[in-house]
Amino acid sequence: MTERAYDKNTVWTHAVLPPMAPLAADHTADVCVVGAGIAGLTTAYLLAKAGKRVVVLDNGAVGGGESGFTTAHITHALDRRWASLTKLHSAGDLRRAARAHTVAIDTIERIVKEEEIDCDFRRVHGYLYAAPGSPPSTLRDEIEAAHRAGLGSVHYVDRAPLLDFDTGPAVCFPDQAQFHIRRYLAGLSRAIERDGGKLYTLAHVTDVDEGAMPQQVVVETARGHKIVASEAVLATSSPFIPRISVHMKQAGYRTYVIGLRMPRGAVPPGLYWDTADPFHYVRLANVDGADGPDEVLIVGGEDHKTGQAGDADQRHARLEAWARERFTQAGEVLHRWSGEVMETVDGLAYIGRVKGGSRILIATGDCGNGMTHGTIAGLVISDLVQGRDNPLASVFDPTRVNLSLAAVSEYVKENVNVACQYASWLGKGDVDDTSRIAPGAGAVVRRGLKKLAVYRDPQGQIHAMSAMCSHLGGIVSWNPSEKSWDCRCHGARYDAMGRVIRGPATADLAPAAPIEAPAGAGESVTPPRTPEVVPVPVTAVSVPQSRPAG
């Protein structure tokens, strides 16, 4: 992953991250981990501590991918809600999943203490309260489902302890947690290097070959360097292996966040969610990571499927209006950002080997609970690599097929959505000629049978490339807030110049062939570097409309 232009607007960016050397040579290792977010670094930390030779690769900095854009709710109050999960999983799997997320919270706390990581970790209670119009049974059903999953401490309260407004009845999830994500990841990185692990940046991985050498995998980067290892772990939020099957069972969603200045003590510490659709999520953090008279009130929500909306400014504005109506002491907006979550068909992550006997393992499908799912990934994958049985492996197995009525229904609904996105090949472009594209903006333009992603840089120069995602051929959309091209089918993202910044794509958008510009425009397009591929429509997963980025 690469660092993004709007990174400065997150609440975590003041953290000092350990330097990562560029990958400049080939290496050998027991395990090569791709991705320096919470899943990748937790996996690397546990394996290095167990004596394995570990190499971690990332195209950007520690926490430069989706982990750095979380709101860092550490909780077993899962975003899909336990009442919904009871329709998707057996009673035994529900209990194992609940236990896994509880253990993940405990594991983070243990690592913080053992490694003496200064990351503002604290235990807090979580509160789910009913939004106006929610069915009266919503909270009762959630408590009953949580108890069936083994979360016996979950209980009813008359209201959440917010001071500025009365939430009405709420469900309390005791002993959840929060922290500063980048400080935590920095601590993991230092511990990995202490135990002999190596971390490298500027390492854009393009392929993992497990057939080139007996009992080995070869991890290849765009700059030609190779890591030969016994196992490879793809912890990149949305992996490029397997190319199709896992992406038929999950989909990418954008979620939006603001941070408002708030007098310290005006909001009691805690994690807060409502039951609206899309729902809102709230927590506190220190201003610039330090104690002081003020805190940051983090408010998120307003989710949509990646590439299928271009109104980020309005979504941030709605979040601000919602927050100011309920938190009357809120001050200026200090931060605005967004993140991406991967929603699976059954509400649990995909963690483990891509197929039986494979030496390639993945961690994906955070479902908005990336802090706990990422930690579970480390626990499960470290056991699998060391040949140990883990009772959670079957619950999170990437090859699982959920045939429950609820899961199949979600799967079928998404077929319609994905088919509509591929049908956009037949429609018009956003504009009819490039002269209508303002400096610093982009638009999809039709030229004959092709669609082009056209960006005009701030100096007025036109840059054009194929609008076809290099993963499976979906059409990308311009994201004006983040100045990126987002695939509306499987969540891949590219910067304004077409360089891939998020999987499952590994290749850039192909530059367009020279075309004739409209009369008087005097604009041309660079020759292509690679041929276009035939689009392959596949299905993913439909989910409720809001998931916290953490």
N, C-alpha and C positions, 0 to 999 in steps of 0.2 A: 504494500500500500504506500501511497505517497502522501506527504503532508499537503493539506488543502489551504486555499487562499483565505478561507474564512475561519481557519483554526484559531486565530487570535480572539474570536468571540466566544469560545467555550470558557467554562468556569475553571478548567483544570490546567490551562496552558502556562501558568506561572511556574509550574514544577520544573526543577532542574533534572534533566534526564541524563543517564550515563551515556558517554559517547560510544558510537558503534563504528568500527572500522569498515570501510568498503571491502566487499569481497573481491580479492585481487588474485586469487590462486585456487587451484583445485584442492580438495580436502577429502579425508576419509573419516568416518565416524561410525559409532554404533547406531545412532539415531540422528536423522536430519529433520528438524522441525521447521516448517514454513509458516511464518506468521509470528510477530512479536506482540500479540495481544494477550488477553488473560488466559485463553485456552492454550495457546502455544507456549507461553512462559511458565504456566503452572505445570504443564507436561514436562517441559525441559528442566524445571527446577526439581521435580520429584525424581526424574531419571538421573540427573547429574548427582543428586544426593545419594542415589542408589549405586553410584560408581560407573554409570554409563558415560561413554564419550559422546557428547551432544554438540551439534552445530545448529544454531538458530539463524535462519535467513529471513530478511524482510526488505522490501524495496524502500521503506522509509524508516522512521525512528521508532523507538519503543513506544507502544501505544499510539502510533500514528494512524492506525486504521480505525475500525468501528469501536474498539474498546476505548479509544480516547474521546468518543462522542457520546458515551453513556451518561446516564444520570446516577449510576452506581447505587441502585436499590439492591441490597443483598437480602433476599427474601425467599421463603417458601410459599408465599401467597402468590401463586402462579398467575400469569396474565390471562391464560385461557380460562381461569377460574376452576376450582375443584368441582363445582356443580356440573360444568360442561365436560370436564375430564372423566367423570363417572360414566358418561355415555360413550367414551372412546376407548376405555381400558378396563381390564379385569380388576377385581378387587385386590388381587395380589400385586399386580403391576402398579396400581395406584399407591399402595403402601410402600412399595420399593421406591417409587418416584419421590414420594414425600420424604422418605428417609434420606434419599440421595441429596435432596436440596437442603435438608436440615444439616446433614453431615458437611455439605459444602460451606455453609455459614460457619460451622465450627472449625473447619479446616482453614479458612481464611483467618479467623481469629487466632488459631494456633500458630500459623506461619508469621503473622504480624508480631506475636509475642516472641517466638523463637528467634526470628531474624531481627528483632528490634526495629521494625519498619515504622517510621514516623509518617503515618498516612491518615490521621484523624479518624481511625476506626472507632466506632462506638456502637453499642447495642441500643436499639430503640424499638418501640412497639410499632406495628403497622395497623392501619385502620382503613377498612373498606366501608364506605357509606353509600346510601342509595341516592341516586340523582333523581330530580323531579320526573315523574312519569314512569319510574321503574316499578315492576310488579311488586306487590307487598311481600311476596314469598321469596324475593331474590336473596335477601340476607339470611333468612332461615335456611334456605336450600344450600347456601354456601357453607354455613356452619355444619350442617348435617353431613355434607360431602367431605369436608375437611376431617371430621371425626371418623368417617369411614376410611379415610386415607391414613389414619393413625395420628392425626394432629389434634390430640385430645385437649391441648391447652387453648385452642381457638374458642372464643366465647363472645357472647352478645354484650354490648354496652349501650347505655342510653344515648350517648353521643360521642363523637370523636373529640379530643380535648383541644380543639381550635377555639381561639378566643373571640375572633371577629364575627363569626357566624355559627349558627347552630346547625350542625350537619343532620340532626336527627339520629335515629338508631344506627349503629355501626357494628361491624364485626372486628374484633381485636385479634391480631396475630402477634402474640408476645415474642419478645427476644429476637427480633429481626436485626438488621445492621445496615450501616452505611460507612463509606470511607472515601478517600481521595484516590481515584483510580490510578492516575499517573504516578503518584508517589508510591503506591503499592507495586506497580509494575517496575518502577525503578529499583525498588528493594529486591524484587525477584531477580532482576537482571544482575545485580551485584552478587547475589548469592549463587547464581548459575556460574558466573565467571570465577568466583571463589572456589567452586567445586570442580573446576576444570573445563566448564562449557565455554563455547565460543559463540559470539553474536556478531553478525555481519549485516551491513546495510547495502543499499544500491545493488540488491540481489533480486531482480525480477525473475521469478521461477516460471519457466515456460513448459516444462515437461518433467515427468517422473516415469522412468522406464524400469520395470522390474523383470524384463526379459533379456536385457543385454548381458548380464553377468549372473552366474549361478549363485543363489542364496544372497543376492545383493540387489539394491535398487540404485539407480543413477539419477540424481536430481540435477537438471540442466537449467542454466540461467540464460537470459537474453544476451549477456556479454560473453557467452561461451564457456564459462566456468562450470565445473561439475563437482558434486559431492557424492561420493560412493559410500553407501551406508547399508547396514543390515535392515533397517526399517525407515520409512519416511512418514511423517505426520503432516497432513495439510490442515492447518488451523487458521484459515484465511477468511473466515466468516462464510464465504460462498466458494467452495472448492471447484477446480476445473476437472477433477476426477472424482467420481465417474461423470462423464460428459453430459449424459442425459438422465439416467434413472433417478438420481437424487433430486434433480430439479423438476421432475414430474411430481414430487411430493412436498415441495416447499416453494415459497414465493417471497420476494423482497418487498418490504414496506418502508417508506420514509416516515419518520416521526419527528416532531418539532419541539423545541425547548426554548424558554426564555429564563433569564435570571434577573430578579429585581432586588434592589437594595431594601433591606428590612431591618428595623431596629432590633438589636439582640434581645431576645426574650419575648418579642411580640407574637411569635409562633412557637408553641411547644415542640421540642424535638420529636420526630416521628416520620414515618412513611405514610403517605395518604393517597388514597385512590377513590374516585367515585365510580358509579356503574353506568355512566352515560356511554353512548356509542356515537362517536369515539369518546373514550373515557379520558380523564385527566389524572395526572400523577404529580405528587408534590413532595419535596424534602428541603432541608436546609443544608447550606455549606458555608464555610468561612470565606470572607472576602479576601481574595488573593492568598488563600490558604493560611491566613493568620487570624488569631483572636483579635477582636477589636469591638468597637461600639455597635457595629452593624454586621449583619449576616447577608447571605444571598438566599433568596427564596427561589428555588428551582421549580418551574412549572412546565409540564410537558403534555403532549397530546396531538390532536389534529392529524392523525395518520392517514396515509393513502398509499395505494400500491405504487411502487417506484415507476417513474416515467409517465404516470397517468394523471398528473396535475402539475401546473406550473404557477401556482399562486402562493408561494411560500410567504411573501410579505403579508398577505391577508391572513394566513394561518397564524403567523406570529402575532398579528394584531388581535385576532380573536382570543388567543391565549392571554394576551395582556388585559383585554377587557374582562375576561372571565376572572383573572386573578384580582384585578382592582375592585371588582364588585364584591369579592369575598374577603380580601385582605386589605383593609382600609388604610393601614399604615405603610403600604408598599410605596417605595420611592422610585427612583429612576431605573430604567432597564439597563443593566450592565452587560448582559450577554444575550446573544441570539445564535442558535445553531440548530442543526438537525443531524440525525443519524439514521442508520438503516438497520432493520431487524429482519431476520429470516424466519418466516412462519411456516411450520410444518403442518401436515394434514391432521396430525393427532395431538399437537400441543407439546410434544417432548422432542428434545434434540436428537440428532443423528450422530452417534459417537461410536467409533470402532473401525474394524476392517471393512474395506469397500466390498469385499467378497471373501468367502471362506478360503483360508490359506494365503491370502494376499499379504504382502509386506507393506502395503500402503494403507494408512489409517486416516480417518477424517474426523473433524469436529465441526459441525454446522447445525443450523436450525435452532438458534438461541431462543426463539419465541418470546423475545422481549425480556428474558431473564438471563442475560448473558453473564452476569457475575457468578451466579450459581451454576449454570450450565457449563460455563468455561472451566470452573473448578472441578465439576464432576468429570469433564473431559480429561483433565489431568490425572485424576484418580483412576479412572477406568483404563485409559490408554497406557499409563505407566504399568499397570498390572498386566495388561495384554502383552506388552512388549517384553516383560520379564517372565512371561509364561505362567502367570498366576491366575487362578480363577477369580472372577469378580462377579458377585451375584447381581450386579446392576447391568452387566454387559448385554443381556438379552433385552432389557427394557429399552435401551438406547441404541440397539443394533441398527446400523444404517440400512441393512437389507430387509428389515421387518416390513411386513405388509399388513396394514390394519384394515380388516374387512368389516368393521362395525358399521352400522347404518349411518351413524353421524359422520364418520370419516369418509365413507363413500359419497355421501351427499356433498360434503365440502369439495371433494375431488371433482365431482361432476359439475358443480357450479363453476369451478375455475375453468373447465373446458370452454365454456361459453366466453369467458373473459379473454382467455388466450387466443381463441379463434378470432375474436374481434380485433385483437392487436395485430395479428398477421394479416387480417383483411385490410389494415391500413396501407398495405402495399398498393392497393387499388385506388386509394383516395387522392385528393389534392395535397399539395404541400401547405405549409403554414403561410407562405407568401408566394406570389407568382414570379417575382424576380428579385435578385439580390440587392437592388437599389433600395428596397424597403427595409433592409436590415440595418439597424443603427449601430454605430461604433460600440464595441464591447458586448454585442448581442449575437445570438445565433438563431437560425430557423431551418426547418426542413423545406427543401425546394425540389419540386419535381422537374426532371429533365428527361423527356421521352419516357422510356420504360423504367428509368431508375429514379431513386430518391437520394438526394444529397443532403448531408449535414453541413451547413454553410455558416461559418463564423466570420464576423468582421471585427478585427482587432481594434484597440483604441486609436491606432494611427490611420484606420480606414482601410487597411489591406484585407482582401478577401482570402479566406482559407476554406477549401471545400474538400469533403471526403464522402465516402459512401455512408449513407444513413443506416446501413445494415449492420447490426451487432455481429461481431466476429465470433460469438459463441454459437448461436443457433439461428441467426438470421432475422431476429426481430428488428423492427424499426425503432431507432432511438428518438427521444424527444429532448428539446432544449430545456434546461433547468436554469431559469434566469437568476435565481438567488445565488446558486452555487457555481454558476457558469460552467455547467457540465452537460454532457450528453448522457441521458439515462435510458437504458433499455426497459421497455414496458412489459417485457415477457418474463425475464429471469433475473432482473436486478443488476446486470452489469452496468458499470459507469465509466465514462471517459472524460478527460478534461476538454477544454474548449478546442484544443488543437487535435483532438482525437486520440490522445494517448490513454491507454487503459489505466484506470486508477482503482478498479474494483472488479473482482471476479463475478461470475465464473469465466468471463473472457480472459484470455491471456495475450491476445494480439490487439494492436491498435486498429482503429477504423481505417480502412483502406483509402488513400487519397483518390480523388475522383479523376477520371479521364478528362482531357481538355474538352471544353464545351464552348459553344458560341454564346457570349453574353448578349443581353438585350441591347438593341441599338443605342449607342451613346454611353453605355455603361463602362466600356473599356476595361472589363475585368476578365480574368482567366483563372484556370484551375490547374494545380500541379498534376503531373502524370501519376498513375497509380503505382504503388509498390508491390501490391499483391492482388491477385484476381479475387473477385467476389465469389462467395459460396452460395449454394442453393439454400434458401431458408427452410428450416425443418420445424414445423409446428409441433410443440409438445405441450403437455399440461402440467400444472403445478397445484397450488392449493388455495382455496378461498378461506378467509378468516374474518373474524370481527374486526372492525375498523381501527382499533387503537391498541398499541402495545408500547409500553415504556422501553426506552433505549437502554435498558440495563436490567 
